[in-house]
Amino acid sequence: MTSTKEQAAISRLMGFLQEWDNASKAARSHILDNFIKANQGKTGPELELEFSQGASLFLARLTSWLRLTYLLPRDASGGGGVIEGKILSQTFFSPIRFKLAPLCGNT
């Protein structure tokens, strides 16, 4: 059974995902900007903790949206423009920070 605190965190996650699902392209860009600003430099496990083990649900939605929006040409230039550049530079070309944990508890 989940605690009240966990239920509240899950409720916030579900609200966030619903907001994303119902958002327009411009609103999603704003949500993504806020997500990048709030989570710059965090690792995958840190995001999962913050998002009640649901960060992967948002990242799956984000990946699907990117593929549908930017890999299918929408205009004569063949891409999405400013948002595409921002997402690619922040997501794929930023330095990656790894945190390694000891395997056997030795430090």
C-alpha positions in Angstrom: 0.0 0.0 0.0 1.3 3.4 -0.8 1.7 6.2 1.7 -0.1 9.6 1.4 3.2 11.2 0.4 3.7 8.7 -2.4 0.1 9.1 -3.5 0.5 12.8 -3.7 3.7 12.4 -5.8 1.9 10.0 -8.2 -1.0 12.4 -8.5 1.5 15.3 -9.4 3.1 13.0 -12.0 -0.2 12.1 -13.5 -1.2 15.8 -13.7 2.1 16.6 -15.4 1.6 13.8 -17.9 -2.0 14.9 -18.6 -0.8 18.4 -19.1 1.7 17.2 -21.7 -0.8 14.9 -23.4 -3.3 17.7 -23.8 -0.8 20.5 -24.7 -0.4 22.1 -28.1 3.0 22.3 -29.8 3.7 25.7 -28.3 2.7 24.6 -24.8 4.8 21.4 -25.1 7.8 23.6 -26.0 7.2 25.6 -22.8 6.8 22.5 -20.7 10.0 21.1 -22.2 11.9 24.4 -21.5 10.8 24.2 -17.9 11.7 20.6 -17.6 15.2 21.2 -19.0 15.8 24.2 -16.7 14.5 22.3 -13.6 16.4 19.1 -14.3 19.7 20.2 -16.0 22.5 17.8 -15.0 20.4 15.2 -13.2 20.9 11.5 -13.9 18.3 9.0 -14.9 17.9 7.6 -11.4 17.6 11.1 -9.9 14.8 11.9 -12.4 13.0 8.6 -11.5 13.1 9.5 -7.8 11.8 13.0 -8.5 9.0 11.8 -10.8 7.9 8.9 -8.6 9.5 6.3 -10.8 7.6 7.8 -13.8 10.3 9.9 -15.6 10.5 7.1 -18.2 6.8 7.7 -19.0 7.5 11.3 -19.7 10.7 10.6 -21.7 8.8 8.0 -23.8 6.1 10.7 -24.6 8.9 13.2 -25.4 10.7 10.8 -27.7 7.4 9.9 -29.5 6.5 13.6 -29.9 10.0 14.4 -31.3 9.8 11.6 -33.8 6.3 12.5 -35.0 7.0 16.2 -35.0 10.5 16.5 -36.4 11.4 13.3 -38.3 8.4 13.8 -40.5 8.9 16.9 -42.7 6.3 19.6 -42.0 7.6 22.4 -44.3 9.9 23.1 -47.2 13.0 23.2 -44.9 12.2 19.6 -43.8 12.2 20.2 -40.1 10.7 21.9 -37.1 13.2 24.8 -36.8 14.0 26.5 -33.5 12.4 24.0 -31.2 14.2 21.1 -32.9 17.6 22.8 -32.5 16.9 23.6 -28.8 15.8 20.0 -28.0 18.7 18.4 -29.9 21.3 20.7 -28.4 20.0 20.3 -24.8 19.2 16.6 -25.0 21.8 15.0 -27.3 24.8 17.3 -27.4 25.1 18.3 -23.7 27.8 16.7 -21.6 26.6 13.6 -20.0 27.2 13.2 -16.3 27.5 9.7 -14.9 27.4 8.7 -11.3 28.9 5.3 -10.5 27.9 3.4 -7.4 30.1 0.7 -5.9 29.0 -2.8 -6.9 29.7 -4.5 -3.5 29.3 -1.6 -1.1 33.0 -0.8 -1.1 33.9 2.9 -1.4 
